[in-house]
Amino acid sequence: MTTPLTGMANQIEWGEQIKARVGKEFDRVANAMRSAAGKQEDLDRTDTLGLVAILEEKRLEVMANDRAGYFIHHWQEPGDQVRHMVVTDPRYAKVMIRQAARRRRA
């Protein structure tokens, strides 16, 4: 279920277009991560799927915003924003440290 946007009529129309692009960008990043996970060994796959879960949390937060202006001002060019949301999450650093430690032991 999508959250209807609030704002002026022209903002809502524009915001909905942007929101749809943002949703596609989340899908693109999630699909790339799932594809990578499919090629990994068990522990790395588990970590990568954990990152997908973080991504999905971020998606829920973003897509729950009901202000058209939010999407207009913050998401017109989603580019690297979705990936950046994941890599700046503190849980991401923990996953990377865990993976680096496994590689050192191997």
Backbone hydrogen bonds, N-H to C=O, Kabsch-Sander energy under -0.5 kcal/mol:
donor,donor_aa,acceptor,acceptor_aa,energy
3,T,63,M,-0.6
6,T,66,D,-3.4
12,I,8,M,-2.9
13,E,9,A,-2.2
14,W,10,N,-2.1
15,G,11,Q,-3.7
16,E,12,I,-2.6
17,Q,13,E,-1.6
18,I,14,W,-2.3
19,K,15,G,-3.0
20,A,16,E,-2.0
21,R,17,Q,-1.7
22,V,18,I,-2.6
23,G,19,K,-2.5
24,K,20,A,-1.9
25,E,21,R,-2.1
26,F,22,V,-2.5
27,D,23,G,-2.2
28,R,24,K,-2.6
29,V,25,E,-2.4
30,A,26,F,-2.6
31,N,27,D,-2.9
32,A,28,R,-2.1
33,M,29,V,-2.3
34,R,30,A,-2.7
35,S,31,N,-2.4
36,A,32,A,-2.2
37,A,33,M,-2.5
38,G,34,R,-1.9
39,K,36,A,-1.5
40,Q,37,A,-1.6
45,R,41,E,-3.0
46,T,42,D,-2.5
47,D,43,L,-2.2
48,T,44,D,-2.8
49,L,45,R,-2.8
50,G,46,T,-1.7
51,L,47,D,-1.8
52,V,48,T,-1.9
53,A,49,L,-1.8
54,I,50,G,-1.8
55,L,51,L,-2.5
56,E,52,V,-2.5
57,E,53,A,-1.9
58,K,54,I,-2.4
59,R,55,L,-2.5
60,L,56,E,-2.2
61,E,57,E,-2.2
62,V,58,K,-2.6
63,M,59,R,-3.1
64,A,60,L,-1.4
65,N,62,V,-1.4
68,A,6,T,-2.5
68,A,66,D,-0.7
70,Y,67,R,-0.7
71,F,67,R,-1.1
72,I,68,A,-2.2
73,H,69,G,-2.9
74,H,70,Y,-2.4
75,W,71,F,-1.8
81,Q,78,P,-3.1
82,V,78,P,-0.6
84,H,80,D,-2.6
85,M,81,Q,-2.2
86,V,82,V,-1.3
87,V,83,R,-2.5
88,T,84,H,-1.6
89,D,86,V,-1.4
92,Y,89,D,-1.6
93,A,89,D,-0.9
94,K,90,P,-1.3
95,V,91,R,-1.9
96,M,92,Y,-2.5
97,I,93,A,-2.3
98,R,94,K,-2.3
99,Q,95,V,-2.6
100,A,96,M,-2.4
101,A,97,I,-2.3
102,R,98,R,-2.0
103,R,99,Q,-2.1
104,R,100,A,-2.1
105,R,101,A,-1.9
106,A,102,R,-1.5
